[in-house]
Amino acid sequence: MIGELLIKGGHIIDPSQELDQRADLLISEGRIIKLAQNLDVPGAGIIDAEGLIVSPGFIDLHSHLRTPGFEEKEDISSGTRSAAKGGFTTVLAMPNTEPPLDNLSTITLLMTLAEKEGVIRVLPVGCITRGRKGKEIVDMGELSQAGVVALSDDGSSVADASVMYQAMCYSLAFNLILIEHCEEPALAADGQVNEGIVATRLGLKGIPTEAEDIIVARDILLAQATGSRVHIAHVSTATSVNIIRKAKEKGIKVTAEATPHHLTMTEESLLGYDTLAKVKPPLRREEDRQALIQGVADGTIDVIATDHSPHTDAEKMVEFDKAPFGISGFETALPLLLGLVRDGYISLYQLIDMLTEKPARIIGKLNLGTLKTGSPAEVTLFDPEKEWLVSKNSLISKGKNTPLIGQMLKGKVMATIFGDEFAYLDESMRIEHA
């Protein structure tokens, strides 16, 4: 139990209050008590936050905790501890589990495990269709009552436009946002990497950018027709960014996310047949990456989400076409994104906005992603200058599947507070007492 804790001298950035200043933050019994300069609280524990950024806890709208059914890849305990080490205090758990999250009992199981084993908040995303088969929509009323905050068949698009239209219409009754994995299955079938020069050099079947663009355009048109909300997951192409930008100009209810790996890596990472960089949608061209960055900078892309997709070493250490798609991303997200800040593409304030208030607004959880007085004490402290080596031993996640293994990254989470507990505390951090 933390009890009463004073975080002194940190650089506080809280977009929900338009704060960007040096100040002290007092929390007590799991709540934000006060934010001001030169606080003195006798008896409180003290963290010296000099040189640290203090922000609301990060919110990840797209992650895979692999529970139930794939606990060898990740479980609630390892996944939430990994997320906390990355600065996240809320994560949305995608439903491509076994069994999928398409009914009350499975979602209840997930939430029971999250309450028992998790160190941060886990919010469930239910399926759009039963079994994620794209044929019959789920009982949205039942899933809404079970506590889902969104619906998705993530890992697959809802290929049938009539089914997606029906799902959008029904979603309005329950104010649920649909998170869509945009990929036309016939175009993407058996594809391994982005279609282009790298695919040709590697002798692998490519996935054309049009596979994504077609479904992005289709779902935006359906959202316009129905008035429903759609959130485009892991945008990866320049054309998709342009389609989303034009849709927003027309007032269509569309939001979008990009991942740290699509913002910082390209298909060139796959030369050498590195299965650790095999992800879906695939890493694209530099032109696409630059378009994503521009989309982040101008607000076309609303949030950054990790698409944390852990796999075992055995699954990834096979021939390229047999390896699963996915990168383990919780713990490396922040330092990758800070690179965009250092390069001048976005400001630190913008970055934190995309990791806190904006995702909270998309899912309608306005009490999250904030340091407002009285709100839950969900706080992330990080050192933007601290360097650390990515190694299998340094990662808490069961999934060590990241192409960043062996690299030095700059920017490290030093503490993550969730309620009255430290969900993560770096071994170098000290708590003093007045």
ZIJO-V604300 format. One record per backbone hydrogen bond with DSSP energy under -0.5 kcal/mol. NH is the residue of the N-H (numbers start at 1). CO is the residue of the C=O. Records with the same first field share a line. If there is no record, write none. Layout:
NH: CO ; CO
This chain:
2: 420
4: 2
5: 3 ; 27
6: 45
7: 5 ; 25
8: 6 ; 47
10: 23
11: 52
12: 10 ; 21
13: 54
14: 19
17: 14
18: 15
19: 14
21: 12
23: 10
24: 36
25: 7
26: 34
27: 5
28: 31
29: 3
31: 28
32: 375
33: 26 ; 31
34: 26
36: 24
44: 41
45: 4
46: 432
47: 6
48: 46
49: 8 ; 47
52: 49
53: 382
54: 11
55: 53 ; 380
56: 13
57: 378
58: 87
59: 355
60: 90
61: 59
63: 92
64: 308
65: 63
70: 66
73: 70
74: 70
79: 75
80: 76
81: 77
82: 78
83: 79
84: 80
85: 81
86: 82
87: 84
88: 83
89: 58
90: 58
91: 121
92: 60
93: 91 ; 123
94: 63 ; 92
97: 95
98: 68
101: 95
102: 100
107: 103
108: 104
109: 105
110: 106
111: 107
112: 108
113: 109
114: 110
115: 111
116: 112
117: 113
118: 113 ; 114
121: 89
123: 91
125: 93
126: 124 ; 150
127: 101
130: 136
132: 129
133: 130
138: 128
140: 138
143: 139
144: 140
145: 141
146: 142
147: 143 ; 144
148: 143
149: 124
150: 124
151: 177
152: 126
156: 153
159: 157
161: 159
164: 160
165: 161
166: 162
167: 163
168: 164
169: 165
170: 166
171: 167
172: 168 ; 169
173: 170
174: 170 ; 171
175: 171 ; 172
176: 171
177: 149
178: 229
179: 151 ; 177
180: 178 ; 231
181: 156 ; 179
182: 180
183: 181
184: 211
185: 183
188: 184
189: 185
191: 188
192: 205
193: 205
194: 283
195: 207
199: 194
200: 196
201: 197
202: 198
203: 199
204: 199
207: 193
208: 206
211: 208
212: 208 ; 209
213: 209
214: 210
215: 211
216: 212
217: 213
218: 214
219: 215
220: 216
221: 217
222: 218
223: 219
224: 220
225: 221
226: 222
227: 223
230: 253
231: 178
232: 230 ; 255
233: 180 ; 231
235: 257
241: 237
242: 238
243: 239
244: 240
245: 241
246: 242
247: 243
248: 244
249: 245
250: 246
251: 248
252: 247
254: 252
255: 230
257: 232
258: 303
263: 259
264: 260
265: 261
267: 284
269: 266
270: 267
271: 268
273: 270
274: 270
275: 273
277: 274
278: 275
279: 277
289: 285
290: 286
291: 287
292: 288
293: 289
294: 290
295: 291
296: 292
297: 293
298: 294
299: 295 ; 296
300: 295
301: 295
302: 256 ; 300
303: 256
304: 354
305: 258
307: 62
308: 62
309: 327
310: 64
316: 312
317: 313
318: 316
322: 319
323: 319 ; 320
326: 278
328: 401
329: 327
333: 329 ; 330
336: 332
337: 333
338: 334
339: 335 ; 336
340: 336 ; 337
341: 337
342: 338
343: 339
344: 341
345: 340
346: 340
351: 347
352: 348
353: 349
354: 350
355: 351 ; 352
356: 352 ; 353
358: 353
360: 356
361: 357
362: 358
363: 359
364: 361
365: 360
366: 364
368: 365
374: 32
375: 372
377: 30
378: 376
379: 417
380: 55
381: 415
382: 53
383: 412
384: 382
386: 383
388: 409
390: 388 ; 407
391: 389
395: 391 ; 392
400: 311 ; 398
402: 400
403: 276
405: 402
406: 390
407: 404
409: 388 ; 407
411: 386 ; 409
412: 383
414: 381
415: 381
416: 424
417: 379
418: 421
419: 377
421: 418
423: 416 ; 421
424: 416
426: 414
429: 426
432: 46 ; 430
434: 44
